[in-house]
Amino acid sequence: MAKPGTKPKPTQLKLVNGNPGRRPLPKKEAVIDPDLYPGMPPQLKGKAKEEWIRNCDLLFDVGLMTVADRNALAAYCVAFAHWVDAEAELEGKPLIVYSATGNAGANPLIGIAKDAMMAMVKLGCEFGMTPSSRSRVEANPPNVKSKEAKKAIYY
């Protein structure tokens, strides 16, 4: 069972930094081929697909995206689409709504937008997509020569 607290640092980062904690390093940590280009999941549509296109090459080119990270980025893109849709639907509508009995409450779209935004921030941090998380992520660009070659092979 995982302990609460800070996330463990990947072994590769410990090696680059000289293993300052001097703790034993895992011997069988999974290694993902950084040159395999992650194709976009076919389930992504509309704004989620646009967000994938906007971010995948950028993250791949700096070594923060592998085929193993495909679903995490897809989840980020879906959360982004939900956030955009909820915010657009909320535009011009009241923040407080009243039930049939006259009780006041927050517009449900606020909760949908907030939940999607929180998911975006959480998943975005995994990819160094916020200023503070970027300072904790070390990128290792893959060795593939051109985007066209990557896409032709791995899409």
HELIX and SHEET records of a PDB file:
HELIX    1   1 THR A   11  VAL A   16  1                                   6    
HELIX    2   2 GLY A   46  ASP A   61  1                                  16    
HELIX    3   3 VAL A   67  ASP A   69  5                                   3    
HELIX    4   4 ARG A   70  LEU A   90  1                                  21    
HELIX    5   5 PRO A  108  GLU A  126  1                                  19    
HELIX    6   6 PRO A  131  ARG A  134  1                                   4    
HELIX    7   7 LYS A  147  TYR A  154  1                                   8    
SHEET    1   A 2 ILE A  96  TYR A  98  0                                        
SHEET    2   A 2 ALA A 104  ALA A 106 -1                                        
END                                                                             
